[in-house]
Amino acid sequence: MNNILSRLVGDKKDWKRMEARAAALPTDYRTVYGEMKSYLWRFTAGDGMDIVEVLREILDLFETEAAAGRPVIEVTGTDLAAFCDARLPEQHDAYRAKLRANLNQVADKLS
């Protein structure tokens, strides 16, 4: 029982640190990260740690590229859904086309 509680508390603290890092991103990166996060959570399996790992990798990349001064769309391309899908560990459900179109509207506004 203590192991489960320790993991939950640790995961929550780690998540809060990730959210603080995301809040410190430039506006365009922060916007895209938030939209990607909403998109990716729809594909989570089990406890969600699979998506947390994907988000952590994206956040690391965004911090590096933002510090280098690259625009977010230059990093992700205009197909944000494809950028996310390429990072997902497994195949997804039938809603993918609709979810992809919604996410890519964000890139259309920034282009």
C-alpha positions in Angstrom: 0.0 0.0 0.0 2.8 2.4 0.8 4.4 1.7 -2.5 1.2 2.7 -4.4 0.8 5.9 -2.3 4.4 6.8 -2.8 4.1 6.3 -6.5 0.9 8.4 -6.7 2.4 11.3 -4.7 5.6 11.1 -6.8 3.6 11.1 -10.0 1.6 14.0 -8.9 4.7 16.1 -8.0 6.3 15.1 -11.3 3.2 16.2 -13.2 3.1 19.6 -11.4 6.7 20.1 -12.4 5.9 19.3 -16.0 3.0 21.7 -15.9 5.2 24.5 -14.5 7.7 23.9 -17.3 5.0 24.0 -19.9 3.7 27.3 -18.4 7.1 28.8 -18.9 7.2 28.1 -22.6 6.7 30.9 -25.1 3.0 31.6 -26.0 3.0 29.7 -29.3 4.7 26.6 -27.8 2.5 26.8 -24.8 -0.6 26.9 -27.0 0.4 24.0 -29.2 1.6 21.9 -26.2 -1.8 22.4 -24.5 -3.7 21.4 -27.6 -1.4 18.3 -28.0 -2.0 17.4 -24.4 -5.7 17.5 -24.9 -5.4 15.4 -28.1 -3.0 12.8 -26.6 -5.0 12.2 -23.4 -7.8 10.7 -25.6 -5.4 7.8 -26.4 -4.3 6.9 -22.9 -4.3 3.4 -21.7 -4.4 2.3 -18.0 -3.0 4.8 -15.6 -2.0 7.4 -18.2 1.7 7.0 -17.7 2.1 6.1 -21.4 0.9 9.6 -22.3 2.9 11.3 -19.6 6.1 9.9 -21.1 5.1 11.1 -24.6 4.3 14.6 -23.2 7.6 14.7 -21.3 9.5 14.0 -24.5 7.5 16.7 -26.4 8.1 19.2 -23.5 11.8 18.5 -23.6 11.9 19.1 -27.3 9.8 22.2 -27.1 12.1 23.7 -24.4 15.2 23.0 -26.4 13.8 24.4 -29.6 12.2 27.4 -28.0 15.5 28.3 -26.4 17.1 28.0 -29.9 14.5 30.5 -31.2 12.7 28.2 -33.6 9.0 28.8 -34.2 6.9 25.9 -33.0 5.4 25.1 -36.4 8.9 24.8 -37.8 9.5 22.1 -35.1 6.2 20.2 -35.4 5.2 20.9 -39.0 1.7 21.9 -39.8 0.2 18.5 -39.2 0.2 18.5 -35.4 -1.8 15.3 -35.2 0.8 13.4 -37.3 3.5 14.8 -35.0 1.6 13.4 -32.0 0.6 10.2 -33.7 4.3 9.4 -34.5 5.0 9.5 -30.8 2.2 7.3 -29.6 3.2 3.7 -28.7 0.3 1.9 -30.3 -2.6 2.1 -32.8 -5.6 4.2 -31.9 -9.4 4.2 -32.2 -11.8 5.2 -34.9 -12.0 8.9 -33.7 -8.5 9.6 -35.0 -9.6 11.5 -38.2 -11.9 13.8 -36.3 -9.4 14.4 -33.5 -6.6 15.1 -36.1 -8.7 17.7 -38.0 -9.5 19.5 -34.7 -5.9 19.6 -33.6 -4.6 20.7 -37.0 -6.9 23.8 -36.9 -4.5 25.2 -34.3 -1.6 25.0 -36.8 -3.8 26.6 -39.5 -4.3 29.6 -37.2 -0.5 29.9 -36.6 0.5 29.5 -40.2 
